[in-house]
Amino acid sequence: MRNAIVLLTVLAAGCGGSSPVDMAVKAADKACACTEYGCAKGVVSEFNKYSLQNADQVKALAGEDKEKYSAAVDRMSTCRDKLKQ
């Protein structure tokens, strides 16, 4: 149930026209709030779908936005990977 709530929250945030940076930060926050690997894995999976659907916006990121996006994605992956161990 918690996984479904987290995923719905991430998806709902995406409906508001948020930027890729905002979505990455929100997804990283959600993944890092998870206490189980499956939860974090689901958040990352949904974020990956978002990124693919918005690939043009992601590719257009530059400078500080690109750095923030990359840092959030790295943080999200690190949180997921810590739960896997």
N, C-alpha and C positions, 0 to 999 in steps of 0.2 A: 504494500500500500504506500509506504513512504517513497519507494522508487517512482510510483505513478505520480505522486504529488510533486516530486522534484522535477520530473520530466514535463509535467503540465505547466509548471511555473516557468521553466526555461522556454517552452514553446509559446506560452502566452506573452512572455516578454518580447519574443520575436515578432509578434503581430503588431507591435506598436511602431514599427519602422526604426528600431534601434540600429545604431551603426555597428559594424563588425567589431569595433573595439569594445563598445558597451556590451555586446553579446558575449564576447570572449571573457570579459571581466566577470559578468554575471554567472556565466557557466563555470568559470574557475571557482568562484565563491561557492556555488552549489556543489561542485564536485568535492571541494575541500571540506564541506560541511557533512558529507556522507561518512557513515561509520562502517559501511560494508562495501566490499569491492563491487558487487553488482550494481549498487546505486551509482557509484562514481563512473563505472563503465557505461551505464546507461546515459548519464549526463554527457559524457564525452562523445558517445555515439550520436546523440541528438545534435550536439554542437557541430560535429563533423558533417552531418546532413545539412545543417544551416549553412556552414561554410561552403559546401559544394553548390548549394542553391544560390549563393551570393558570391560566387567566385570572382566576378568582375569587380565587385566592391572591395573584396579582400585583396585582390591583385593591385588595386589602385592605391592602397595604403602606402604612405610614405612618411619619412621622418619620424617624429615622435609617435604618431598613430601606429606606424608599423612596429615600433619598439614596444609600445604598450600591448598591442595585439599579440606579438610573439611572447612577451613575458607572461601574459595571462594564459596562453596555450601551454607554455612550459610548466606553469604552476599547476594547471589543471591536470596535466599528464603526471606530474610528480605526485600529486595527491592521490590520483588513481593508483599509481604504481606502488605507493606505500601501503595501500590497503590490500594489494595482491600478495604481498609477502607474508 
